[in-house]
Structure formats: structure tokens, C-alpha cells
């Protein structure tokens, strides 16, 4: 999948403070993980839903890494 600068691959959450993806691996792919929000698990799930549905409203498709509406 080809991404342009600023494109979103996936919206998601993690409970791992070091991150789910190795920074070196992400760098070799030419992508970066960006933390957008912190909060309780419920707050994070709500924010994730807002971002996924908002992306769909603008682009008429889900981000490539989000295969379903959660």
C-alpha cells in the first residue's frame, strides 16, 4: 500500500507504553507512530471511533489498517 505524506494508516489504541511497533521498523517503512490522545480506556475507544468515522466521512473509505468500524 502506498501512502502519501500525512496519510493515516490506522487509528488504534495500545496499552503498551513502549508502543506496539518497533521504532526502527517503522523508520525503515518511512512511517511514524503519532500519539493523538490519552485517557481512560472508554475515552480512548470513543476518540478512536470519532477518528475512524470522521476519516470515512471525508475520504469515503476506512484507513487501510482499519478494516472494520469498531
For each residue, the residues with C-beta under 8 A, 3 or more apart:
1: 9 64
2:
3: 7 9 31 64
4: 7
5:
6:
7: 3 4
8: 11 55 63
9: 1 3 31 63 64 65
10: 63 64 65 66
11: 8 36 48 51 52 55 63 65 66
12: 20 48 65 66
13: 41 44 45 48
14: 19 20
15:
16: 19 20
17:
18:
19: 14 16 22 23 33
20: 12 14 16 33
21: 25 26 33
22: 19 25 26
23: 19 26 27 33
24: 27 28
25: 21 22 28 29
26: 21 22 23 29 31 32 33
27: 23 24 30 32
28: 24 25
29: 25 26
30: 27
31: 3 9 26
32: 26 27
33: 19 20 21 23 26
34:
35: 38
36: 11 47 51
37: 43 44 47
38: 35 44
39: 42 43 44 47
40: 43 44
41: 13 44 45
42: 39 45 46
43: 37 39 40 46 47
44: 13 37 38 39 40 41 47 48
45: 13 41 42 48 49 70
46: 42 43 49 50
47: 36 37 39 43 44 50 51
48: 11 12 13 44 45 51 52 70
49: 45 46 52 53 69 70
50: 46 47 53 54
51: 11 36 47 48 54 55
52: 11 48 49 55 56 62 63 66 69 70
53: 49 50 56 57 69
54: 50 51 57 58
55: 8 11 51 52 58 59 62 63 66
56: 52 53 59 60 61 62 69
57: 53 54
58: 54 55
59: 55 56
60: 56
61: 56
62: 52 55 56 66 67 68 69
63: 8 9 10 11 52 55 66
64: 1 3 9 10
65: 9 10 11 12
66: 10 11 12 52 55 62 63 70
67: 62
68: 62
69: 49 52 53 56 62
70: 45 48 49 52 66
